[in-house]
Amino acid sequence: MRKILYTVVFPAVIFLLPAACNRDAGAVQPENYRVATAVVLEWHRLLLELERHTPGYRPPVSARTWSYVELAAWQTALPGMPEAVTLEKFIEGLPKPPAYSGDFYLPAGLNAAYAEIFRQFFPTAPPHLLEEIETLESGNLRRFKSDSDASVLTKSITYAKKTALDIWRWSATDPFGHEGFLFNFDRNYTPQECAGCWKPGGAHPMPALLPYWGKTRSLLVPASAVDVIPPTPYDDKPGSPFHVQAMEVFAMSKPLSNEHHWIAEFWSDDVPGLTVSPLGRWISITNQALAQAELPLPQTLELYLKAAIASADALVICWKNKYDYNLERPETYIHRVVNPDWTPLHDSPSFPSYPSGHSAIGAAVSEVLTAFLGDAFPLTDRTHEGRTEFIGKPRSFGSFREMAEENALSRIALGVHYRMDCDEGLRLGRLVSKRVAALPFRKQEARISWSR
C-alpha cells in the first residue's frame, strides 16, 4: 500500500527564521558564550576522528549517534541559555533534563556533556582516541577553574553528566538503533528473490548492511511520514526506461572524464578507517562552515542539532525504502544485461540501491546549513586535503545545495547508483530537512506551532 505523503505546509515566515541567524554571525557574544562556542567546535573536531576510526560507524549509525550527541548538548545548555526551548514537546519520550537552579557555567557543562556522551557512544574507539576524550575534557576543565567558582563548576558538571547519561539510557530503549555500531552486517538476512532484486554480490560480497534500520526510532519525522516515489519499473529490454538508467552509468564510465573521476573519489567516503563515512563528511562540512561563519552559541548548537536530526531521520526513511524496494545495483544489472566485463570505479555497497543514502544525507544537512547560513555561502571543502590514496584535492562551491547536488552526482560517476536513486535521495532528504529546520527551538520562535 502506498504511504501517505507527508504534507509540508508552513507560513513563509517560518523558513526565514533560521536564516536570520546569519545576521548575527561575528556578533560580540557574552564571554561564557564565546568560550562555550570554542568548546563546541573542539569537540566536533574530535567527533569527526571518532567517527572515522571507530569500527561499525557506517552512515545510519553515525547519523543516529550524531543526533543523540547534539540532543545531550542542547539539553545540557538549557540552564545557561535562557532563549532555548527544552525539546520534550517535540520529541516523544525524550527525558526531561534534571531540575537546575542557581548559577550555571555553560562551557563546563557542555565540556562534560560531550565527554560523557562520547564515552558512551564510542566505547570501541581506538585507545588513543579514548585518551583524547579524557585529555580534551581535563584540559578544558583546568582552564575553566580560573573562570568560575569551584562549587558552580561542580554543580554544572554534575548536571551535564546526568543529562548526557539520561540521553544515553533513552537511546537504549530503541532496540533497533541502540549500539548499532556493534551489528552492521546481518548474516542471517535473506533478501527476496526476483528479477532486478538486490542480493550480495560484486567483487567483494558482504552480508546485508543494517537491513532492519528502517525500524529504528525516528526523532522528528517518522519513517511512515514521507512517501518515497517508487523506482522506475525493472526492465532488461534495451531502450526501456530502466535500461536507460543503467546505460547512463555505463556511458559515463566509458571513459570516465578527469572531472568526473575527481568528483567520484572526492565524495566517495566509502572506506572505513581510511575516510570518514558519508555522514562524517557532512559533519566535516558543517564544522568548516561554522568555523567560517562564527555564529553565536545558541545558533551553533541549534544548527548542529537540526542537521544531525535531519540526517538521522532521513536515513531511517532511506534505509526502510532500500529494503522495501530491494533494487539491485547498476553493477549487477550491467554485468547481466550490458557488458559482463564492466567494472565500476568502486565496489558496490552491500545494501540495495534505491534511494541513495549519500544523496539523502547531503540534501538533509545542506538544507539546514542553507536555512541558517543562506542560499549563497562560498566554501572550499578541505576534508581530504593532503590525502594521496585518492583524489582529495579541495573543491570550492558557491552554496550548500551545489555541494549536495555534486555529492549525488558522484554516485553515478562512481558506478554504484542510478540517477533515479540520487534524485529520490535528494528529494526525501530535502523534505525531512525543511521540516526539521523550521522548528522553533528558541523562545522568540515559540509563537509558531508544530505537531508531529
C-alpha positions as CSV (number, residue, x, y, z in Angstrom):
1,M,0.0,0.0,0.0
2,R,1.3,3.4,-0.9
3,K,2.4,5.6,2.0
4,I,0.7,8.9,2.7
5,L,2.6,11.9,1.5
6,Y,3.9,14.0,4.4
7,T,2.4,17.4,3.8
8,V,4.9,20.2,4.4
9,V,2.9,23.4,4.6
10,F,4.2,26.3,6.7
11,P,3.8,30.1,6.7
12,A,6.6,31.5,4.6
13,V,7.9,33.3,7.6
14,I,9.0,30.0,9.2
15,F,11.7,29.5,6.6
16,L,13.1,32.9,7.2
17,L,13.7,32.5,10.9
18,P,16.8,30.2,10.9
19,A,18.3,32.2,8.1
20,A,18.1,35.3,10.2
21,C,20.8,33.7,12.4
22,N,23.3,34.6,9.7
23,R,22.8,38.3,10.5
24,D,24.3,37.6,13.9
25,A,27.5,36.0,12.5
26,G,30.6,37.6,14.0
27,A,28.5,39.5,16.6
28,V,30.0,40.0,20.0
29,Q,28.9,37.3,22.4
30,P,28.9,37.2,26.2
31,E,32.2,35.8,27.4
32,N,30.8,32.5,28.5
33,Y,29.1,32.0,25.1
34,R,32.4,32.8,23.3
35,V,34.3,30.2,25.4
36,A,31.5,27.7,25.1
37,T,31.4,28.1,21.3
38,A,35.1,27.3,21.1
39,V,34.5,24.2,23.3
40,V,31.7,23.0,20.9
41,L,33.9,23.3,17.9
42,E,36.8,21.5,19.6
43,W,34.5,18.5,20.5
44,H,33.1,18.3,17.0
45,R,36.6,18.1,15.5
46,L,37.2,15.1,17.8
47,L,33.8,13.7,16.9
48,L,35.0,13.5,13.3
49,E,38.1,11.5,14.3
50,L,36.0,9.1,16.4
51,E,33.5,8.6,13.5
52,R,36.3,7.9,11.1
53,H,38.3,5.4,13.2
54,T,35.7,3.6,15.3
55,P,34.6,0.2,13.8
56,G,30.9,0.0,12.9
57,Y,30.2,3.6,12.2
58,R,28.5,3.5,8.8
59,P,26.2,6.3,7.7
60,P,22.9,5.4,9.5
61,V,24.7,4.6,12.8
62,S,26.8,7.7,12.5
63,A,23.8,9.9,11.9
64,R,21.9,8.5,14.8
65,T,24.9,8.9,17.1
66,W,25.3,12.5,15.9
67,S,21.7,13.3,16.8
68,Y,22.0,11.9,20.3
69,V,25.2,13.8,20.9
70,E,23.5,17.1,19.8
71,L,20.5,16.3,22.0
72,A,22.7,15.9,25.0
73,A,24.5,19.2,24.3
74,W,21.3,21.1,23.7
75,Q,19.5,19.8,26.8
76,T,22.7,20.4,28.9
77,A,22.9,24.1,27.7
78,L,19.3,25.0,28.9
79,P,20.2,26.4,32.3
80,G,22.8,28.7,30.7
81,M,20.9,29.5,27.5
82,P,17.6,31.1,28.5
83,E,16.5,31.6,24.9
84,A,16.4,27.8,24.3
85,V,13.4,25.6,24.5
86,T,13.6,22.1,26.0
87,L,12.8,19.5,23.4
88,E,10.4,17.1,25.1
89,K,7.4,18.9,23.4
90,F,8.9,18.0,20.0
91,I,10.5,14.5,20.6
92,E,8.2,11.9,22.0
93,G,9.7,10.1,25.0
94,L,12.7,12.3,25.4
95,P,13.6,12.5,29.1
96,K,13.3,15.9,30.8
97,P,16.6,17.4,31.9
98,P,17.2,17.4,35.6
99,A,15.9,20.4,37.6
100,Y,18.5,23.2,38.0
101,S,18.7,26.4,39.9
102,G,21.4,29.0,40.5
103,D,24.5,29.9,38.5
104,F,25.5,27.6,35.7
105,Y,28.8,27.7,33.9
106,L,27.9,26.8,30.3
107,P,31.4,26.0,28.9
108,A,32.0,23.5,31.7
109,G,28.5,21.9,31.3
110,L,29.0,21.4,27.6
111,N,32.5,20.1,28.0
112,A,31.3,17.5,30.5
113,A,28.2,16.5,28.4
114,Y,30.3,15.9,25.2
115,A,32.9,13.9,27.1
116,E,30.2,11.7,28.8
117,I,28.1,11.1,25.7
118,F,31.2,10.4,23.6
119,R,32.4,7.8,26.1
120,Q,29.0,6.1,25.9
121,F,28.7,6.0,22.1
122,F,32.3,5.2,21.3
123,P,33.4,2.5,23.8
124,T,35.1,0.6,21.0
125,A,37.1,3.6,19.7
126,P,40.9,3.1,19.3
127,P,42.7,3.6,22.7
128,H,44.4,6.8,21.5
129,L,41.1,8.4,20.8
130,L,39.6,7.4,24.1
131,E,42.6,9.1,25.6
132,E,41.8,12.2,23.5
133,I,38.3,12.3,25.1
134,E,40.0,12.4,28.6
135,T,42.6,14.8,27.5
136,L,40.2,17.3,26.0
137,E,37.8,17.1,28.9
138,S,40.5,17.6,31.6
139,G,42.4,20.3,29.6
140,N,39.3,22.4,29.2
141,L,38.4,21.9,32.9
142,R,41.8,23.2,34.0
143,R,41.2,26.4,32.1
144,F,37.7,26.8,33.5
145,K,38.9,26.7,37.1
146,S,40.1,30.3,36.8
147,D,36.9,31.5,35.2
148,S,34.2,30.2,37.6
149,D,33.6,29.4,41.3
150,A,34.5,25.8,42.2
151,S,31.1,25.0,43.5
152,V,29.4,26.3,40.3
153,L,31.8,24.2,38.2
154,T,31.0,21.1,40.2
155,K,27.2,21.7,40.1
156,S,27.3,22.4,36.3
157,I,29.4,19.3,35.5
158,T,27.1,17.1,37.7
159,Y,24.0,18.3,35.9
160,A,25.7,17.9,32.4
161,K,26.8,14.3,33.1
162,K,23.4,13.3,34.3
163,T,21.7,14.9,31.4
164,A,24.0,13.1,28.9
165,L,23.6,9.7,30.7
166,D,19.8,10.2,30.6
167,I,20.0,10.7,26.8
168,W,22.2,7.5,26.5
169,R,19.7,5.5,28.6
170,W,16.9,6.7,26.5
171,S,18.9,5.6,23.4
172,A,18.9,2.1,24.9
173,T,15.1,2.0,24.7
174,D,15.4,1.8,20.9
175,P,16.2,-1.8,20.2
176,F,16.8,-1.4,16.5
177,G,19.2,1.6,16.7
178,H,21.0,1.5,20.0
179,E,24.6,0.4,19.7
180,G,24.2,-0.1,16.0
181,F,27.9,0.0,15.6
182,L,28.0,-3.5,17.0
183,F,25.8,-5.1,14.4
184,N,26.4,-3.7,11.0
185,F,26.2,-6.8,8.8
186,D,23.4,-9.3,9.2
187,R,24.4,-12.8,8.0
188,N,21.0,-14.2,8.8
189,Y,19.1,-11.8,6.5
190,T,17.9,-13.3,3.3
191,P,16.8,-10.8,0.6
192,Q,13.8,-11.6,-1.5
193,E,14.4,-13.3,-4.9
194,C,13.0,-11.6,-8.0
195,A,14.1,-10.2,-11.4
196,G,16.1,-7.0,-10.6
197,C,16.2,-7.7,-6.8
198,W,19.3,-6.9,-4.9
199,K,21.4,-9.6,-3.3
200,P,25.0,-9.6,-2.0
201,G,27.4,-9.7,-4.9
202,G,30.1,-7.9,-6.8
203,A,33.9,-8.4,-6.4
204,H,33.8,-8.4,-2.6
205,P,30.4,-9.6,-1.4
206,M,29.3,-8.9,2.1
207,P,26.1,-9.6,4.0
208,A,23.3,-7.0,4.1
209,L,24.2,-3.8,6.0
210,L,21.6,-2.9,8.6
211,P,18.6,-4.5,6.9
212,Y,16.2,-3.6,9.8
213,W,17.4,0.0,10.3
214,G,14.1,1.3,8.9
215,K,12.6,0.2,12.3
216,T,14.9,2.5,14.2
217,R,13.2,5.2,16.2
218,S,12.9,8.5,14.4
219,L,13.2,11.7,16.4
220,L,11.0,14.3,14.5
221,V,9.9,12.8,11.1
222,P,8.7,9.2,11.3
223,A,9.6,6.7,8.7
224,S,6.0,6.4,7.6
225,A,5.6,10.1,7.1
226,V,7.4,10.6,3.7
227,D,6.0,9.0,0.6
228,V,9.1,7.8,-1.3
229,I,8.3,7.6,-5.0
230,P,8.8,4.1,-6.4
231,P,11.8,3.5,-8.7
232,T,11.3,3.1,-12.4
233,P,9.9,-0.5,-13.0
234,Y,12.6,-3.0,-13.6
235,D,13.1,-4.0,-17.3
236,D,16.1,-5.6,-19.1
237,K,14.8,-4.7,-22.5
238,P,17.1,-2.3,-24.4
239,G,15.6,1.2,-24.7
240,S,13.3,0.7,-21.7
241,P,13.3,3.5,-19.1
242,F,15.2,1.2,-16.6
243,H,17.7,0.2,-19.2
244,V,18.3,3.9,-20.0
245,Q,19.1,4.5,-16.3
246,A,21.7,1.8,-16.4
247,M,23.2,2.9,-19.7
248,E,23.8,6.4,-18.3
249,V,26.0,4.8,-15.6
250,F,27.8,2.7,-18.2
251,A,28.2,5.5,-20.7
252,M,29.6,7.9,-18.1
253,S,32.4,5.4,-17.3
254,K,33.4,4.9,-21.0
255,P,35.7,6.7,-20.4
256,L,35.3,8.5,-17.1
257,S,36.4,12.1,-17.5
258,N,39.1,13.5,-15.3
259,E,36.5,15.8,-13.7
260,H,34.1,13.0,-13.0
261,H,36.9,10.9,-11.6
262,W,37.8,13.7,-9.2
263,I,34.2,14.2,-8.2
264,A,33.7,10.5,-7.7
265,E,36.7,10.0,-5.4
266,F,36.3,13.4,-3.7
267,W,32.8,12.4,-2.4
268,S,33.2,8.7,-2.0
269,D,33.9,8.3,1.7
270,D,33.2,4.6,1.4
271,V,36.4,3.1,3.0
272,P,36.0,2.7,6.8
273,G,39.1,3.9,8.7
274,L,40.7,5.5,5.6
275,T,38.0,8.1,5.2
276,V,35.1,9.4,7.3
277,S,31.8,7.9,6.4
278,P,29.4,9.8,4.0
279,L,27.7,11.1,7.2
280,G,31.0,12.1,8.7
281,R,31.8,14.0,5.6
282,W,28.8,16.3,6.3
283,I,29.9,16.7,9.9
284,S,33.2,17.9,8.5
285,I,31.4,20.3,6.1
286,T,29.3,21.7,9.0
287,N,32.4,22.1,11.1
288,Q,34.1,24.1,8.3
289,A,31.0,26.2,7.7
290,L,30.6,27.1,11.4
291,A,34.3,27.9,11.8
292,Q,33.9,30.3,8.8
293,A,30.5,31.8,9.8
294,E,31.2,32.4,13.5
295,L,27.6,32.1,14.6
296,P,26.7,32.8,18.2
297,L,26.5,29.8,20.6
298,P,22.7,29.3,20.5
299,Q,22.6,29.2,16.7
300,T,25.7,27.0,16.6
301,L,24.1,24.4,18.9
302,E,20.8,24.6,17.0
303,L,22.4,24.2,13.6
304,Y,24.3,21.1,14.7
305,L,21.2,19.7,16.4
306,K,18.9,20.2,13.4
307,A,21.5,18.9,10.8
308,A,22.0,15.8,12.9
309,I,18.3,15.0,13.4
310,A,17.5,15.7,9.8
311,S,20.2,13.3,8.6
312,A,19.3,10.6,11.1
313,D,15.6,10.7,10.3
314,A,16.2,10.9,6.6
315,L,18.4,7.8,6.8
316,V,15.8,5.8,8.7
317,I,13.4,6.6,5.9
318,C,16.0,5.9,3.2
319,W,17.0,2.5,4.7
320,K,13.4,1.4,5.2
321,N,12.7,2.0,1.5
322,K,16.0,0.5,0.4
323,Y,15.0,-2.8,1.7
324,D,11.3,-2.4,0.8
325,Y,12.1,-1.8,-2.9
326,N,15.3,-4.0,-2.8
327,L,16.6,-2.8,-6.1
328,E,19.8,-4.3,-7.5
329,R,22.9,-2.1,-8.1
330,P,23.9,-0.9,-11.5
331,E,27.0,-3.2,-11.4
332,T,24.8,-6.3,-11.3
333,Y,22.4,-5.1,-14.0
334,I,25.2,-4.0,-16.3
335,H,27.1,-7.3,-15.9
336,R,24.0,-9.3,-16.8
337,V,22.4,-7.1,-19.5
338,V,25.0,-4.8,-21.0
339,N,28.6,-5.9,-20.5
340,P,29.9,-8.7,-18.3
341,D,33.4,-7.3,-18.2
342,W,32.4,-3.8,-16.9
343,T,33.9,-2.6,-13.7
344,P,32.7,0.4,-11.6
345,L,35.2,2.8,-10.1
346,H,34.3,1.5,-6.6
347,D,32.8,-1.8,-5.2
348,S,29.1,-1.6,-4.8
349,P,28.0,-1.2,-1.2
350,S,26.3,-4.2,0.5
351,F,22.7,-3.0,0.5
352,P,20.0,-2.2,-2.1
353,S,20.4,0.7,-4.4
354,Y,17.2,2.8,-4.2
355,P,17.1,5.5,-2.9
356,S,20.7,6.8,-2.5
357,G,21.8,7.3,1.1
358,H,24.7,9.7,0.1
359,S,22.1,11.9,-1.7
360,A,19.7,11.8,1.3
361,I,22.5,12.8,3.7
362,G,23.7,15.6,1.5
363,A,20.3,17.1,1.0
364,A,19.3,16.8,4.7
365,V,22.4,18.6,6.0
366,S,22.7,21.1,3.2
367,E,19.1,22.3,3.6
368,V,19.8,23.0,7.3
369,L,23.0,24.8,6.5
370,T,21.2,26.8,3.9
371,A,18.4,27.7,6.3
372,F,21.0,29.1,8.8
373,L,23.7,30.5,6.6
374,G,21.9,31.5,3.4
375,D,21.5,30.4,-0.2
376,A,24.9,31.7,-1.2
377,F,27.7,30.6,1.1
378,P,31.1,30.1,-0.6
379,L,33.0,27.2,0.9
380,T,36.0,25.2,0.0
381,D,35.7,21.7,1.3
382,R,39.1,20.6,2.7
383,T,38.0,17.4,4.3
384,H,40.5,15.3,2.4
385,E,43.2,17.9,1.8
386,G,46.6,16.3,1.5
387,R,45.4,12.8,1.0
388,T,47.4,10.8,-1.6
389,E,45.4,7.5,-1.6
390,F,42.7,9.1,-3.8
391,I,41.8,12.4,-5.3
392,G,41.1,14.5,-2.2
393,K,42.1,17.9,-3.6
394,P,39.8,20.6,-2.2
395,R,36.8,21.7,-4.3
396,S,35.1,25.1,-4.0
397,F,31.4,25.7,-4.0
398,G,29.1,28.6,-4.0
399,S,26.3,27.1,-1.9
400,F,25.5,24.1,0.2
401,R,22.9,22.9,-2.3
402,E,25.6,22.9,-5.0
403,M,27.6,20.6,-2.8
404,A,24.6,18.3,-2.2
405,E,23.9,18.1,-6.0
406,E,27.6,17.2,-6.8
407,N,27.7,14.7,-3.9
408,A,24.7,13.0,-5.5
409,L,26.2,13.1,-9.0
410,S,29.4,11.4,-7.6
411,R,27.5,8.2,-7.0
412,I,26.7,7.8,-10.7
413,A,30.2,8.6,-11.7
414,L,31.4,6.1,-9.1
415,G,29.2,3.4,-10.8
416,V,27.2,2.5,-7.7
417,H,23.9,4.3,-8.3
418,Y,21.3,5.1,-11.0
419,R,20.3,8.7,-11.4
420,M,16.8,7.9,-10.1
421,D,18.4,6.7,-6.8
422,C,20.1,10.1,-6.4
423,D,17.2,12.2,-7.4
424,E,14.9,10.5,-4.9
425,G,17.5,10.6,-2.2
426,L,17.8,14.4,-2.7
427,R,14.1,14.8,-2.6
428,L,13.4,12.8,0.6
429,G,16.4,14.5,2.3
430,R,15.0,17.9,1.5
431,L,11.5,17.0,2.6
432,V,12.8,15.9,6.0
433,S,15.3,18.7,6.4
434,K,12.9,21.5,5.7
435,R,10.5,20.2,8.2
436,V,13.2,20.0,10.9
437,A,14.9,23.3,10.0
438,A,11.7,25.2,10.6
439,L,11.0,24.0,14.1
440,P,11.0,26.7,16.8
441,F,13.8,25.6,19.2
442,R,14.2,29.2,20.6
443,K,11.7,31.3,22.5
444,Q,11.4,34.1,20.0
445,E,10.0,31.5,17.6
446,A,7.6,29.9,20.2
447,R,4.6,31.5,18.6
448,I,5.0,29.1,15.7
449,S,3.2,25.8,16.4
450,W,4.1,22.4,15.1
451,S,2.6,19.0,15.6
452,R,4.3,15.6,14.9
